[in-house]
Structures are given as structure tokens and as C-alpha cells.
Amino acid sequence: MANQPRDFPYTTHLDVYYRQLELIDVAALAAACTHRWYNQTLCRVNDSVVRLGVVQGEYHWHKHDAEDEFFYVVTASS
């Protein structure tokens, strides 16, 4: 089937990168990213996780039926 995750060169890290109340420089993380599609779990907030996604170009449509999701989108000129 087309448009499955294996069809895209995603780099996904599910490990929690920062501790509670640790300062996160999101702009620096995004600027340092060398992948076209990159996803890093940054921290935990209660029973949820906060992830940084760096996406260049189109990202395939998908959904997670069993989870609530929140997207905070920041765009940058290239």
C-alpha cells in the first residue's frame, strides 16, 4: 500500500530528551536538524509527551485514533 511510513525517510526518536522544567531552545534544535523529516520527543507533561517535528515539504496524511494530539507549528524561511 502506498504512503506507508516505510515509504518516507523519517527519523523518529521516542526517547524523552529533556527533564521536567529544563529549558528547551526549540529554534536551536530545529536549526541544527539535518533531516528532512525529523521527530524528537522533548519532554513529558503529565500523561502526554511534547515532540519537536521538523518537516520540509509535504508530510503524508495520517491519524492516531487512540490519542489526542496538539500541534504547535512554527514556520521558518529557508
N, C-alpha and C positions, 0 to 999 in steps of 0.2 A: 504494500500500500504506500502511495506517495505521501510526502510531508510527515513522515515519522521522524522522531528525534535523531535517529541514526543517519538520516539524510542531511543533517546540518552539522557543521563543525562547532558544536557548543563546548564551552569549558565551564563546568559547574562544580562548585565547591560547597558542600553542605556542612562542613565543619564551622563552628562558631568562632569567628576571628577576634572579637573584642569582648572584654569582660563588662559587667554592669558598670555604668557611669563613666566608662572610658571614652575620651574624646575621639571622634572619628572625623577625619578630614576626607569627606566624600569626593571633593574636587580633585584632591591629590591622587586618590585611589583610581578614579576614572581616567585622569591624565596619564597615569603610569600603565594603564592597561594596554596590552599589545594584541589582544584577541578581538575579533570582530563580534563575537557573541560570548559574553563573559558573565557569570553569575556567581557571586560570593555571599554566603551567609555572614552578616556582620555581627549581629548580637541577638540575644533573646529579650523579649518584652512579655512578661507573664507567660502565657502558654503559646505565644507566637514567636516567629523569627522575623528579623528585618534583613532583607537581602539587597545587595547592590547588583543591578543588571546594567551592563554596558552593551549596547546594541548598535551596530552600524548596518544600515539597510533594513530590509523587511525582515520581520520575525514571524514565523509561521503561527497561525491561529491555533490555540489550544485552550483547554479549560481544565479546572480541577473541581469536580463536583462535590467532593467531600471537605473542601477547605474554603474559608473566607480569604480573600486576597485584597490587598491595598497596594496601589502603585503610586509612587511619588516620582514624577517624571521631570527630569532636568535635561534640557537640550543644550548642545554646545555647537558652535560653528566650527567647521573644520578648516 
